Amino acid sequence: MRNIKDYAAMCKLSLPEEEAAWVEGRVKILALGFDELRAVDTSGVTPLVTVLDIKNVMREDVAVKHIPREDLLAGAPQEYDGYFQVPKTVG
């Protein structure tokens, strides 16, 4: 099992000893709660997605009005090769 220092290293965090101890204490408390949940016998219990008695109403998949690419790109500040051109956002 990994310890807090391993997780901190993966996240590129530098945690002082007292902070690492504090976080580790909180994680242990959380783990105890999950251990209690794991101990509960759930055999024969049907898994639920929601406790509400509702059904998802699906609509018919129908084609709608097609807007020509030229009309869509007419309002674009910049376009390149038939696509919207946006500023680079990642490195």
PDB file as gemmi writes it, atoms N, CA and C in Angstrom:
CRYST1    1.000    1.000    1.000  90.00  90.00  90.00 P 1                      
ATOM      1  N   MET A   1       0.846  -1.190   0.000  1.00  0.00           N  
ATOM      2  CA  MET A   1       0.000   0.000   0.000  1.00  0.00           C  
ATOM      3  C   MET A   1       0.886   1.246   0.000  1.00  0.00           C  
ATOM      4  N   ARG A   2       0.468   2.217  -0.745  1.00  0.00           N  
ATOM      5  CA  ARG A   2       1.245   3.463  -0.837  1.00  0.00           C  
ATOM      6  C   ARG A   2       1.034   4.320   0.415  1.00  0.00           C  
ATOM      7  N   ASN A   3       2.018   5.160   0.692  1.00  0.00           N  
ATOM      8  CA  ASN A   3       1.852   6.094   1.792  1.00  0.00           C  
ATOM      9  C   ASN A   3       1.682   7.513   1.246  1.00  0.00           C  
ATOM     10  N   ILE A   4       1.450   8.438   2.123  1.00  0.00           N  
ATOM     11  CA  ILE A   4       1.169   9.819   1.727  1.00  0.00           C  
ATOM     12  C   ILE A   4       2.335  10.412   0.937  1.00  0.00           C  
ATOM     13  N   LYS A   5       3.548  10.083   1.299  1.00  0.00           N  
ATOM     14  CA  LYS A   5       4.704  10.634   0.582  1.00  0.00           C  
ATOM     15  C   LYS A   5       4.719  10.165  -0.879  1.00  0.00           C  
ATOM     16  N   ASP A   6       4.305   8.906  -1.130  1.00  0.00           N  
ATOM     17  CA  ASP A   6       4.241   8.407  -2.509  1.00  0.00           C  
ATOM     18  C   ASP A   6       3.224   9.214  -3.319  1.00  0.00           C  
ATOM     19  N   TYR A   7       2.043   9.433  -2.726  1.00  0.00           N  
ATOM     20  CA  TYR A   7       1.005  10.211  -3.423  1.00  0.00           C  
ATOM     21  C   TYR A   7       1.452  11.655  -3.640  1.00  0.00           C  
ATOM     22  N   ALA A   8       2.102  12.234  -2.648  1.00  0.00           N  
ATOM     23  CA  ALA A   8       2.597  13.603  -2.778  1.00  0.00           C  
ATOM     24  C   ALA A   8       3.613  13.688  -3.919  1.00  0.00           C  
ATOM     25  N   ALA A   9       4.477  12.702  -4.021  1.00  0.00           N  
ATOM     26  CA  ALA A   9       5.483  12.694  -5.089  1.00  0.00           C  
ATOM     27  C   ALA A   9       4.814  12.575  -6.455  1.00  0.00           C  
ATOM     28  N   MET A  10       3.780  11.716  -6.553  1.00  0.00           N  
ATOM     29  CA  MET A  10       3.073  11.575  -7.829  1.00  0.00           C  
ATOM     30  C   MET A  10       2.399  12.882  -8.236  1.00  0.00           C  
ATOM     31  N   CYS A  11       1.959  13.653  -7.243  1.00  0.00           N  
ATOM     32  CA  CYS A  11       1.271  14.924  -7.517  1.00  0.00           C  
ATOM     33  C   CYS A  11       2.253  16.088  -7.595  1.00  0.00           C  
ATOM     34  N   LYS A  12       3.523  15.775  -7.473  1.00  0.00           N  
ATOM     35  CA  LYS A  12       4.583  16.799  -7.499  1.00  0.00           C  
ATOM     36  C   LYS A  12       4.397  17.817  -6.376  1.00  0.00           C  
ATOM     37  N   LEU A  13       3.998  17.315  -5.184  1.00  0.00           N  
ATOM     38  CA  LEU A  13       3.828  18.163  -4.008  1.00  0.00           C  
ATOM     39  C   LEU A  13       4.976  17.917  -3.041  1.00  0.00           C  
ATOM     40  N   SER A  14       5.353  18.952  -2.364  1.00  0.00           N  
ATOM     41  CA  SER A  14       6.358  18.793  -1.324  1.00  0.00           C  
ATOM     42  C   SER A  14       5.657  19.086  -0.005  1.00  0.00           C  
ATOM     43  N   LEU A  15       5.388  18.032   0.754  1.00  0.00           N  
ATOM     44  CA  LEU A  15       4.677  18.176   2.023  1.00  0.00           C  
ATOM     45  C   LEU A  15       5.660  18.113   3.187  1.00  0.00           C  
ATOM     46  N   PRO A  16       5.612  19.100   4.060  1.00  0.00           N  
ATOM     47  CA  PRO A  16       6.418  19.001   5.286  1.00  0.00           C  
ATOM     48  C   PRO A  16       5.918  17.820   6.128  1.00  0.00           C  
ATOM     49  N   GLU A  17       6.757  17.309   7.003  1.00  0.00           N  
ATOM     50  CA  GLU A  17       6.425  16.137   7.816  1.00  0.00           C  
ATOM     51  C   GLU A  17       5.113  16.306   8.572  1.00  0.00           C  
ATOM     52  N   GLU A  18       4.910  17.490   9.191  1.00  0.00           N  
ATOM     53  CA  GLU A  18       3.688  17.671   9.998  1.00  0.00           C  
ATOM     54  C   GLU A  18       2.432  17.660   9.128  1.00  0.00           C  
ATOM     55  N   GLU A  19       2.523  18.202   7.917  1.00  0.00           N  
ATOM     56  CA  GLU A  19       1.364  18.169   7.014  1.00  0.00           C  
ATOM     57  C   GLU A  19       1.109  16.746   6.516  1.00  0.00           C  
ATOM     58  N   ALA A  20       2.163  16.017   6.203  1.00  0.00           N  
ATOM     59  CA  ALA A  20       2.008  14.637   5.749  1.00  0.00           C  
ATOM     60  C   ALA A  20       1.361  13.795   6.846  1.00  0.00           C  
ATOM     61  N   ALA A  21       1.760  14.000   8.091  1.00  0.00           N  
ATOM     62  CA  ALA A  21       1.176  13.266   9.214  1.00  0.00           C  
ATOM     63  C   ALA A  21      -0.299  13.619   9.372  1.00  0.00           C  
ATOM     64  N   TRP A  22      -0.617  14.910   9.224  1.00  0.00           N  
ATOM     65  CA  TRP A  22      -2.019  15.357   9.341  1.00  0.00           C  
ATOM     66  C   TRP A  22      -2.886  14.703   8.262  1.00  0.00           C  
ATOM     67  N   VAL A  23      -2.396  14.717   7.013  1.00  0.00           N  
ATOM     68  CA  VAL A  23      -3.144  14.123   5.908  1.00  0.00           C  
ATOM     69  C   VAL A  23      -3.292  12.621   6.129  1.00  0.00           C  
ATOM     70  N   GLU A  24      -2.220  11.974   6.556  1.00  0.00           N  
ATOM     71  CA  GLU A  24      -2.270  10.536   6.778  1.00  0.00           C  
ATOM     72  C   GLU A  24      -3.297  10.180   7.853  1.00  0.00           C  
ATOM     73  N   GLY A  25      -3.388  10.986   8.896  1.00  0.00           N  
ATOM     74  CA  GLY A  25      -4.388  10.758   9.935  1.00  0.00           C  
ATOM     75  C   GLY A  25      -5.798  10.849   9.386  1.00  0.00           C  
ATOM     76  N   ARG A  26      -6.044  11.838   8.522  1.00  0.00           N  
ATOM     77  CA  ARG A  26      -7.378  12.003   7.923  1.00  0.00           C  
ATOM     78  C   ARG A  26      -7.713  10.833   7.000  1.00  0.00           C  
ATOM     79  N   VAL A  27      -6.730  10.368   6.248  1.00  0.00           N  
ATOM     80  CA  VAL A  27      -6.948   9.252   5.328  1.00  0.00           C  
ATOM     81  C   VAL A  27      -7.260   7.973   6.115  1.00  0.00           C  
ATOM     82  N   LYS A  28      -6.584   7.777   7.247  1.00  0.00           N  
ATOM     83  CA  LYS A  28      -6.851   6.591   8.065  1.00  0.00           C  
ATOM     84  C   LYS A  28      -8.280   6.611   8.599  1.00  0.00           C  
ATOM     85  N   ILE A  29      -8.750   7.793   9.009  1.00  0.00           N  
ATOM     86  CA  ILE A  29     -10.133   7.914   9.493  1.00  0.00           C  
ATOM     87  C   ILE A  29     -11.095   7.554   8.370  1.00  0.00           C  
ATOM     88  N   LEU A  30     -10.826   8.045   7.171  1.00  0.00           N  
ATOM     89  CA  LEU A  30     -11.672   7.742   6.011  1.00  0.00           C  
ATOM     90  C   LEU A  30     -11.637   6.238   5.703  1.00  0.00           C  
ATOM     91  N   ALA A  31     -10.469   5.643   5.756  1.00  0.00           N  
ATOM     92  CA  ALA A  31     -10.328   4.217   5.475  1.00  0.00           C  
ATOM     93  C   ALA A  31     -11.128   3.380   6.469  1.00  0.00           C  
ATOM     94  N   LEU A  32     -11.173   3.798   7.732  1.00  0.00           N  
ATOM     95  CA  LEU A  32     -11.956   3.062   8.731  1.00  0.00           C  
ATOM     96  C   LEU A  32     -13.428   3.032   8.347  1.00  0.00           C  
ATOM     97  N   GLY A  33     -13.929   4.155   7.853  1.00  0.00           N  
ATOM     98  CA  GLY A  33     -15.325   4.213   7.423  1.00  0.00           C  
ATOM     99  C   GLY A  33     -15.590   3.254   6.271  1.00  0.00           C  
ATOM    100  N   PHE A  34     -14.668   3.174   5.329  1.00  0.00           N  
ATOM    101  CA  PHE A  34     -14.835   2.260   4.202  1.00  0.00           C  
ATOM    102  C   PHE A  34     -14.706   0.804   4.643  1.00  0.00           C  
ATOM    103  N   ASP A  35     -13.858   0.551   5.641  1.00  0.00           N  
ATOM    104  CA  ASP A  35     -13.749  -0.812   6.167  1.00  0.00           C  
ATOM    105  C   ASP A  35     -15.078  -1.254   6.772  1.00  0.00           C  
ATOM    106  N   GLU A  36     -15.749  -0.349   7.467  1.00  0.00           N  
ATOM    107  CA  GLU A  36     -17.065  -0.666   8.038  1.00  0.00           C  
ATOM    108  C   GLU A  36     -18.061  -0.975   6.926  1.00  0.00           C  
ATOM    109  N   LEU A  37     -18.026  -0.195   5.853  1.00  0.00           N  
ATOM    110  CA  LEU A  37     -18.943  -0.444   4.745  1.00  0.00           C  
ATOM    111  C   LEU A  37     -18.658  -1.787   4.079  1.00  0.00           C  
ATOM    112  N   ARG A  38     -17.375  -2.127   3.914  1.00  0.00           N  
ATOM    113  CA  ARG A  38     -17.015  -3.397   3.294  1.00  0.00           C  
ATOM    114  C   ARG A  38     -17.496  -4.585   4.131  1.00  0.00           C  
ATOM    115  N   ALA A  39     -17.616  -4.390   5.433  1.00  0.00           N  
ATOM    116  CA  ALA A  39     -18.020  -5.477   6.329  1.00  0.00           C  
ATOM    117  C   ALA A  39     -19.515  -5.791   6.231  1.00  0.00           C  
ATOM    118  N   VAL A  40     -20.304  -4.891   5.652  1.00  0.00           N  
ATOM    119  CA  VAL A  40     -21.747  -5.101   5.546  1.00  0.00           C  
ATOM    120  C   VAL A  40     -22.038  -6.162   4.488  1.00  0.00           C  
ATOM    121  N   ASP A  41     -22.883  -7.140   4.837  1.00  0.00           N  
ATOM    122  CA  ASP A  41     -23.248  -8.213   3.904  1.00  0.00           C  
ATOM    123  C   ASP A  41     -24.286  -7.680   2.916  1.00  0.00           C  
ATOM    124  N   THR A  42     -23.894  -7.573   1.664  1.00  0.00           N  
ATOM    125  CA  THR A  42     -24.807  -7.058   0.633  1.00  0.00           C  
ATOM    126  C   THR A  42     -25.197  -8.137  -0.364  1.00  0.00           C  
ATOM    127  N   SER A  43     -24.952  -9.388  -0.030  1.00  0.00           N  
ATOM    128  CA  SER A  43     -25.324 -10.454  -0.953  1.00  0.00           C  
ATOM    129  C   SER A  43     -26.843 -10.485  -1.092  1.00  0.00           C  
ATOM    130  N   GLY A  44     -27.302 -10.615  -2.304  1.00  0.00           N  
ATOM    131  CA  GLY A  44     -28.736 -10.652  -2.556  1.00  0.00           C  
ATOM    132  C   GLY A  44     -29.373  -9.275  -2.674  1.00  0.00           C  
ATOM    133  N   VAL A  45     -28.603  -8.229  -2.531  1.00  0.00           N  
ATOM    134  CA  VAL A  45     -29.132  -6.871  -2.651  1.00  0.00           C  
ATOM    135  C   VAL A  45     -28.904  -6.386  -4.080  1.00  0.00           C  
ATOM    136  N   THR A  46     -29.969  -5.942  -4.722  1.00  0.00           N  
ATOM    137  CA  THR A  46     -29.864  -5.451  -6.092  1.00  0.00           C  
ATOM    138  C   THR A  46     -29.219  -4.068  -6.093  1.00  0.00           C  
ATOM    139  N   PRO A  47     -28.163  -3.874  -6.885  1.00  0.00           N  
ATOM    140  CA  PRO A  47     -27.523  -2.554  -6.947  1.00  0.00           C  
ATOM    141  C   PRO A  47     -28.489  -1.500  -7.493  1.00  0.00           C  
ATOM    142  N   LEU A  48     -28.386  -0.287  -6.975  1.00  0.00           N  
ATOM    143  CA  LEU A  48     -29.238   0.818  -7.412  1.00  0.00           C  
ATOM    144  C   LEU A  48     -28.400   1.882  -8.097  1.00  0.00           C  
ATOM    145  N   VAL A  49     -28.986   2.504  -9.101  1.00  0.00           N  
ATOM    146  CA  VAL A  49     -28.364   3.667  -9.710  1.00  0.00           C  
ATOM    147  C   VAL A  49     -28.859   4.906  -8.978  1.00  0.00           C  
ATOM    148  N   THR A  50     -30.126   4.866  -8.581  1.00  0.00           N  
ATOM    149  CA  THR A  50     -30.728   5.958  -7.830  1.00  0.00           C  
ATOM    150  C   THR A  50     -31.785   5.384  -6.900  1.00  0.00           C  
ATOM    151  N   VAL A  51     -32.048   6.074  -5.819  1.00  0.00           N  
ATOM    152  CA  VAL A  51     -33.085   5.625  -4.902  1.00  0.00           C  
ATOM    153  C   VAL A  51     -34.450   6.129  -5.334  1.00  0.00           C  
ATOM    154  N   LEU A  52     -34.478   7.026  -6.309  1.00  0.00           N  
ATOM    155  CA  LEU A  52     -35.738   7.573  -6.787  1.00  0.00           C  
ATOM    156  C   LEU A  52     -36.400   6.613  -7.760  1.00  0.00           C  
ATOM    157  N   ASP A  53     -37.722   6.573  -7.730  1.00  0.00           N  
ATOM    158  CA  ASP A  53     -38.467   5.688  -8.620  1.00  0.00           C  
ATOM    159  C   ASP A  53     -38.813   6.445  -9.904  1.00  0.00           C  
ATOM    160  N   ILE A  54     -37.785   6.711 -10.722  1.00  0.00           N  
ATOM    161  CA  ILE A  54     -38.008   7.437 -11.973  1.00  0.00           C  
ATOM    162  C   ILE A  54     -37.397   6.648 -13.124  1.00  0.00           C  
ATOM    163  N   LYS A  55     -37.890   6.891 -14.286  1.00  0.00           N  
ATOM    164  CA  LYS A  55     -37.365   6.251 -15.492  1.00  0.00           C  
ATOM    165  C   LYS A  55     -36.870   7.344 -16.424  1.00  0.00           C  
ATOM    166  N   ASN A  56     -35.802   7.070 -17.137  1.00  0.00           N  
ATOM    167  CA  ASN A  56     -35.286   8.013 -18.111  1.00  0.00           C  
ATOM    168  C   ASN A  56     -36.167   7.949 -19.364  1.00  0.00           C  
ATOM    169  N   VAL A  57     -36.687   9.089 -19.754  1.00  0.00           N  
ATOM    170  CA  VAL A  57     -37.536   9.139 -20.935  1.00  0.00           C  
ATOM    171  C   VAL A  57     -36.650   9.451 -22.130  1.00  0.00           C  
ATOM    172  N   MET A  58     -36.580   8.494 -23.043  1.00  0.00           N  
ATOM    173  CA  MET A  58     -35.741   8.669 -24.216  1.00  0.00           C  
ATOM    174  C   MET A  58     -36.591   9.189 -25.368  1.00  0.00           C  
ATOM    175  N   ARG A  59     -36.044  10.142 -26.084  1.00  0.00           N  
ATOM    176  CA  ARG A  59     -36.780  10.653 -27.238  1.00  0.00           C  
ATOM    177  C   ARG A  59     -36.278   9.954 -28.500  1.00  0.00           C  
ATOM    178  N   GLU A  60     -37.062  10.040 -29.514  1.00  0.00           N  
ATOM    179  CA  GLU A  60     -36.698   9.463 -30.802  1.00  0.00           C  
ATOM    180  C   GLU A  60     -35.479  10.199 -31.360  1.00  0.00           C  
ATOM    181  N   ASP A  61     -34.524   9.483 -31.913  1.00  0.00           N  
ATOM    182  CA  ASP A  61     -33.341  10.098 -32.505  1.00  0.00           C  
ATOM    183  C   ASP A  61     -33.676  10.501 -33.943  1.00  0.00           C  
ATOM    184  N   VAL A  62     -33.991  11.782 -34.104  1.00  0.00           N  
ATOM    185  CA  VAL A  62     -34.431  12.258 -35.411  1.00  0.00           C  
ATOM    186  C   VAL A  62     -33.478  13.343 -35.906  1.00  0.00           C  
ATOM    187  N   ALA A  63     -33.197  13.314 -37.183  1.00  0.00           N  
ATOM    188  CA  ALA A  63     -32.351  14.353 -37.775  1.00  0.00           C  
ATOM    189  C   ALA A  63     -33.096  15.684 -37.726  1.00  0.00           C  
ATOM    190  N   VAL A  64     -32.365  16.740 -37.432  1.00  0.00           N  
ATOM    191  CA  VAL A  64     -32.950  18.075 -37.396  1.00  0.00           C  
ATOM    192  C   VAL A  64     -32.340  18.923 -38.504  1.00  0.00           C  
ATOM    193  N   LYS A  65     -32.807  20.131 -38.599  1.00  0.00           N  
ATOM    194  CA  LYS A  65     -32.340  21.035 -39.654  1.00  0.00           C  
ATOM    195  C   LYS A  65     -30.809  21.120 -39.666  1.00  0.00           C  
ATOM    196  N   HIS A  66     -30.252  20.950 -40.828  1.00  0.00           N  
ATOM    197  CA  HIS A  66     -28.806  21.023 -41.008  1.00  0.00           C  
ATOM    198  C   HIS A  66     -28.421  22.460 -41.351  1.00  0.00           C  
ATOM    199  N   ILE A  67     -27.419  22.983 -40.642  1.00  0.00           N  
ATOM    200  CA  ILE A  67     -26.935  24.334 -40.921  1.00  0.00           C  
ATOM    201  C   ILE A  67     -25.641  24.196 -41.711  1.00  0.00           C  
ATOM    202  N   PRO A  68     -25.564  24.800 -42.883  1.00  0.00           N  
ATOM    203  CA  PRO A  68     -24.342  24.687 -43.697  1.00  0.00           C  
ATOM    204  C   PRO A  68     -23.114  25.226 -42.954  1.00  0.00           C  
ATOM    205  N   ARG A  69     -21.992  24.561 -43.171  1.00  0.00           N  
ATOM    206  CA  ARG A  69     -20.739  24.949 -42.523  1.00  0.00           C  
ATOM    207  C   ARG A  69     -20.395  26.418 -42.764  1.00  0.00           C  
ATOM    208  N   GLU A  70     -20.639  26.893 -43.969  1.00  0.00           N  
ATOM    209  CA  GLU A  70     -20.307  28.281 -44.288  1.00  0.00           C  
ATOM    210  C   GLU A  70     -21.093  29.254 -43.406  1.00  0.00           C  
ATOM    211  N   ASP A  71     -22.366  28.927 -43.147  1.00  0.00           N  
ATOM    212  CA  ASP A  71     -23.186  29.786 -42.287  1.00  0.00           C  
ATOM    213  C   ASP A  71     -22.674  29.774 -40.850  1.00  0.00           C  
ATOM    214  N   LEU A  72     -22.259  28.605 -40.365  1.00  0.00           N  
ATOM    215  CA  LEU A  72     -21.736  28.514 -39.007  1.00  0.00           C  
ATOM    216  C   LEU A  72     -20.429  29.296 -38.863  1.00  0.00           C  
ATOM    217  N   LEU A  73     -19.555  29.162 -39.864  1.00  0.00           N  
ATOM    218  CA  LEU A  73     -18.252  29.821 -39.789  1.00  0.00           C  
ATOM    219  C   LEU A  73     -18.320  31.309 -40.104  1.00  0.00           C  
ATOM    220  N   ALA A  74     -19.453  31.776 -40.610  1.00  0.00           N  
ATOM    221  CA  ALA A  74     -19.581  33.196 -40.965  1.00  0.00           C  
ATOM    222  C   ALA A  74     -19.394  34.091 -39.749  1.00  0.00           C  
ATOM    223  N   GLY A  75     -19.797  33.632 -38.566  1.00  0.00           N  
ATOM    224  CA  GLY A  75     -19.669  34.442 -37.351  1.00  0.00           C  
ATOM    225  C   GLY A  75     -18.410  34.160 -36.566  1.00  0.00           C  
ATOM    226  N   ALA A  76     -17.541  33.282 -37.063  1.00  0.00           N  
ATOM    227  CA  ALA A  76     -16.328  32.927 -36.330  1.00  0.00           C  
ATOM    228  C   ALA A  76     -15.287  34.033 -36.457  1.00  0.00           C  
ATOM    229  N   PRO A  77     -14.614  34.371 -35.353  1.00  0.00           N  
ATOM    230  CA  PRO A  77     -13.557  35.374 -35.433  1.00  0.00           C  
ATOM    231  C   PRO A  77     -12.438  34.930 -36.370  1.00  0.00           C  
ATOM    232  N   GLN A  78     -12.114  33.623 -36.335  1.00  0.00           N  
ATOM    233  CA  GLN A  78     -11.097  33.074 -37.218  1.00  0.00           C  
ATOM    234  C   GLN A  78     -11.501  31.663 -37.609  1.00  0.00           C  
ATOM    235  N   GLU A  79     -11.169  31.285 -38.831  1.00  0.00           N  
ATOM    236  CA  GLU A  79     -11.392  29.905 -39.261  1.00  0.00           C  
ATOM    237  C   GLU A  79     -10.196  29.459 -40.073  1.00  0.00           C  
ATOM    238  N   TYR A  80      -9.971  28.138 -40.053  1.00  0.00           N  
ATOM    239  CA  TYR A  80      -8.852  27.578 -40.786  1.00  0.00           C  
ATOM    240  C   TYR A  80      -9.302  26.256 -41.386  1.00  0.00           C  
ATOM    241  N   ASP A  81      -9.208  26.143 -42.682  1.00  0.00           N  
ATOM    242  CA  ASP A  81      -9.491  24.898 -43.382  1.00  0.00           C  
ATOM    243  C   ASP A  81     -10.892  24.361 -43.076  1.00  0.00           C  
ATOM    244  N   GLY A  82     -11.862  25.266 -42.937  1.00  0.00           N  
ATOM    245  CA  GLY A  82     -13.245  24.867 -42.699  1.00  0.00           C  
ATOM    246  C   GLY A  82     -13.590  24.587 -41.254  1.00  0.00           C  
ATOM    247  N   TYR A  83     -12.722  24.957 -40.313  1.00  0.00           N  
ATOM    248  CA  TYR A  83     -12.967  24.726 -38.886  1.00  0.00           C  
ATOM    249  C   TYR A  83     -12.765  26.025 -38.115  1.00  0.00           C  
ATOM    250  N   PHE A  84     -13.378  26.102 -36.917  1.00  0.00           N  
ATOM    251  CA  PHE A  84     -13.121  27.232 -36.036  1.00  0.00           C  
ATOM    252  C   PHE A  84     -11.650  27.198 -35.620  1.00  0.00           C  
ATOM    253  N   GLN A  85     -11.009  28.347 -35.628  1.00  0.00           N  
ATOM    254  CA  GLN A  85      -9.629  28.412 -35.154  1.00  0.00           C  
ATOM    255  C   GLN A  85      -9.643  29.157 -33.834  1.00  0.00           C  
ATOM    256  N   VAL A  86      -9.054  28.531 -32.813  1.00  0.00           N  
ATOM    257  CA  VAL A  86      -9.031  29.120 -31.478  1.00  0.00           C  
ATOM    258  C   VAL A  86      -7.597  29.201 -31.009  1.00  0.00           C  
ATOM    259  N   PRO A  87      -7.330  30.079 -30.032  1.00  0.00           N  
ATOM    260  CA  PRO A  87      -5.970  30.178 -29.518  1.00  0.00           C  
ATOM    261  C   PRO A  87      -5.519  28.874 -28.855  1.00  0.00           C  
ATOM    262  N   LYS A  88      -4.247  28.588 -28.922  1.00  0.00           N  
ATOM    263  CA  LYS A  88      -3.682  27.410 -28.266  1.00  0.00           C  
ATOM    264  C   LYS A  88      -3.847  27.575 -26.755  1.00  0.00           C  
ATOM    265  N   THR A  89      -4.335  26.540 -26.080  1.00  0.00           N  
ATOM    266  CA  THR A  89      -4.576  26.666 -24.642  1.00  0.00           C  
ATOM    267  C   THR A  89      -3.671  25.780 -23.799  1.00  0.00           C  
ATOM    268  N   VAL A  90      -2.980  24.827 -24.413  1.00  0.00           N  
ATOM    269  CA  VAL A  90      -2.106  23.940 -23.649  1.00  0.00           C  
ATOM    270  C   VAL A  90      -0.692  24.064 -24.189  1.00  0.00           C  
ATOM    271  N   GLY A  91       0.255  24.274 -23.262  1.00  0.00           N  
ATOM    272  CA  GLY A  91       1.687  24.339 -23.501  1.00  0.00           C  
ATOM    273  C   GLY A  91       2.066  24.384 -24.891  1.00  0.00           C  
TER     274      GLY A  91                                                      
END                                                                             
